[in-house]
Structures are given as C-alpha cells and as structure tokens.
Amino acid sequence: MKRGESNDYLFYVIEGELAIGKILGKRFINIIKLGVGTCFGEESAILKYKNIYSIKVASEYAKVYKISSYNIDRLFQGDAKDT
C-alpha cells in the first residue's frame, strides 16, 4: 500500500512483520514495524481516509487477513455473516 491511496480494508497481521514508513525519492524510511496481532487500515476502512503512510513486508514472509469496509459496516449493524 502506498501513501495517498485509498483502500476499503482493515488489515490484521497473522504472521511475519510489516514496515510502515514514507518513501523519500527512491528510499523507504521506516517509521515503525508491525508484528503478529497488530492491525492497520482502520481509518481508511471505517472513515474513508486516504493512507498517510506506505506499508511493505519487512520479514521474509507475512500473512495478513483483510476485512472489507462492507463487512465492518455490517458488523456494526449486527448483520455480519461468517465467510
């Protein structure tokens, strides 16, 4: 995911590690790393904000679940279904 892009998902890290940062020129400047059990993207998914940071995989491998804003809305309304 890149800074300035929109997305409709909340992401949850299951395995590995992700880096959140900014791209300056051709360099990625790491701000913080996210590990197992952390989530991100809630402001984009729920509030429809654009991404303010770029995110990349920092470990050799990462597994990330994503939940659509549609399912989040349904969850808050009590209508979410297991899929």
Protein Blocks (a to p, Z undefined) as FASTA:
>chain_A
ZZhiacfbdcddfbhcddddddehjaccdfbdcdehiaehklmmmnopacfbdcddfbfb
dcdddddfklmmmmmnopaccZZ
